[in-house]
Amino acid sequence: MVVASIDIQGGKVVQLKQGADLVLQRDNVQALACEFDKYGEIAVIDLDAAMGKGDNAALIRAVLPLGECRAGGGVRTVDDAARLVEWGAKKVIIGSTAFRAGGGFCVNHAFLEKVARRIGRERVVVAVDAREGEIVVDGWKTRTGLPLIETAHIVAPLAGELLFTSVENEGMMRGTDMDAVRLLKEAVKQEKDPATLLTVAGGVSAIEEIRAIAEAGADVQLGMALYTGKIALGEAFVESLNWKKCGGMIPVIIQEAKDGQVLMTGYADREAVRETFVRGNVCLHSRTRDALWMKGANSGQTLRLRRLRADCDRDALLAVAEASAGVCHTGAWSCFATEKGLRKESRRTPSASPYLNARAASLTPYVPGEQPRDKACIKLNTNENPYPPPPSVIEAARKAASETLRLYPDPACTELRGAVAARYGLQPENVFAGNGSDEVLAFAFAAFFESKTKSESPAHEEQPVLFPDVSYSFYPVYAALWDVSCETVPLRDDFTLDAAGYLRQNGGVIFPNPNAPTGLALGKTDVTRIIEYQHCIGKVVIVDEAYIDFAAPGLSAVDLVETYPNLLIVRTLSKSAALAGLRVGFALGNEALIDGLCRVRDSFNSYPVDRIAQAAALAAIGEAAYYDTLVRRIIQTRERVSAELAQSGWTVLPSSANFIFIKHKTLPGTTVFQRLRENGILVRHFDRPRIADYLRVTIGSDEETDRFLAIARAAKFP
Ligand SMILES: *Cc1c(COP(=O)(O)O)cnc(C)c1O
């Protein structure tokens, strides 16, 4: 191992010649520590404290957590040592105090034993600084009369490591005293349980020396040679390894920095180790191709190096790295990761925070349609209603915006639920209100679909939740959030929903009716078949009726709620009720199902529907006639635009919603999307299998629709 030294004096990193003359000075202590940590431990010494001229405590404290540091300089009491450990030091270096007792010089047994008891013997590093075979203290100014080798024999059992500095060579770069190194190694060798280590500092100035020290079984600490560029840490690291033992190829274990999981293993030769440091990414030697191999060189999914460490006999390496993607050939995160470290998705954005837990890191969130600031553009991308809600709703919201806002809203949404229930011929106990139907859906996934980690036994096979392959893209997101396994059922070639595909063992079913983004409705007979089947196998079915008001009358499954205790219907005020900005959605279902949603809600946020939302939503429920007119108008526009587009040669799926799903006869979806966008018209394009050439276009007002039609039929779309 190579230890880089950071000597601090007056708040700066310095290098002194023979402990006295300032040779060079740097002020980027923290950057240095981060860099040095890649190669090995760092010796952080407070020279001011060592010389009894104040200290650099604040700076030391900031540096210690940045790497695996051994700290020292002015450690005179057990508390001094304990404090450094508390600040993050892995080891503590003790100098003069180890050799001073009772007014004279001798090994201070009592002190070393006390320190060892407090911080652990392995953490204690005793500095044996010697000039011509005699131990010196007090910044090398005071001779002790203690002979180096004999004293080392006495000190070794009291310490985890000895740090030998040959003072006459320190800062001179004229080579170290190899005879002394071998004798010291003999001295510490006797301590087998646990072994006492030896690190050699002072005057090391050539790569060959590092190799010799390594062969003698000692580590090396570099100062001056490092700062003057005489020795590169990477080179020193390479030479400190035991290449002979393993025929020039050392096994490397690669560990994820974030969670300590083993990612993979490989082999490195000298070149691979060197390149790892140069490129900052883990490099290996490919035995198949007999060539240097930087993991991710082609894919860009590299292993960013944090640190490289050798084991105690220097014939195996541990590379701690940050993986940007899965490392296994199969695309899995790792061949070795334990369950805890498994990631379902290897897609992590490069900017992902290293502080994310495994679950958050693995999420692929839903991407909502754009909400542009540019008012001039025509927004046909998020299925909002082009017409305003009735004045009574706005008035109700205004009235609710009063001094009563200081009070929490009714957590149960009693009045609102009562009105919704009355509207659909149900009881209030059959109604749940949430912050948009998206939230209701999220709660439903949490309440009714089994999470993988909760399944009774590992052998128990998980039943996946089923939904269409082309559907609302929030479903797989919720599934991932709650760790629910899911499977998609393909729509038929004409994008109609194949009810028979759901009649199989499953963990639950969810689908929108009418479906999004296709706009196609599933007939009531088929809907009932699925509900009936789910009832038989004892599983829940969620019918997401976000667009039901734009479909033919009688399509809703709401009349089945009383018959089927496993049926949950989800509704929203965002589309037909022109209240997307209010965020209110409902679930309609059996009382026990609704209670399940309440359990989840009350484990999350008891007040998802605020006072203003409750008041405005209540008013909206009372405006059925107004909304009927709005919906009829939108349906009229939908039929007109569908017919005109079809006439111009576009493929238009028959819509039962407030949007149409269309395809140009020749141009790819991305092109059409771009051209509409350039003309100030925003629509939704999903770059996904089967539907990449389709666009989902919300039905706007008649004027917006005319603008859209004019562009869609213009010469730009031949
Ligand atoms: C718009 C939409 C929702 C969400 O509506 P909010 O109530 O605004 O959260 C849910 N499901 C589908 C299929 C939708 O299209």
PDBQT file of the ligand as one rigid body, heavy atoms in Angstrom, charges set to zero:
ROOT
HETATM    1  C1  LIG A 801     -55.674  11.857 -17.201  1.00  0.00    +0.000 C 
HETATM    2  C2  LIG A 801     -55.716  10.455 -16.718  1.00  0.00    +0.000 A 
HETATM    3  C3  LIG A 801     -55.670  10.143 -15.354  1.00  0.00    +0.000 A 
HETATM    4  C4  LIG A 801     -55.286  11.122 -14.287  1.00  0.00    +0.000 C 
HETATM    5  O1  LIG A 801     -56.093  12.123 -14.024  1.00  0.00    +0.000 OA
HETATM    6  P1  LIG A 801     -55.874  13.079 -12.772  1.00  0.00    +0.000 P 
HETATM    7  O2  LIG A 801     -57.141  12.958 -12.045  1.00  0.00    +0.000 OA
HETATM    8  O3  LIG A 801     -55.664  14.417 -13.392  1.00  0.00    +0.000 OA
HETATM    9  O4  LIG A 801     -54.733  12.645 -11.950  1.00  0.00    +0.000 OA
HETATM   10  C5  LIG A 801     -55.808   8.838 -14.963  1.00  0.00    +0.000 A 
HETATM   11  N1  LIG A 801     -55.951   7.851 -15.865  1.00  0.00    +0.000 NA
HETATM   12  C6  LIG A 801     -55.957   8.109 -17.179  1.00  0.00    +0.000 A 
HETATM   13  C7  LIG A 801     -56.105   6.986 -18.135  1.00  0.00    +0.000 C 
HETATM   14  C8  LIG A 801     -55.819   9.406 -17.641  1.00  0.00    +0.000 A 
HETATM   15  O5  LIG A 801     -55.750   9.646 -18.945  1.00  0.00    +0.000 OA
ENDROOT
TORSDOF 0
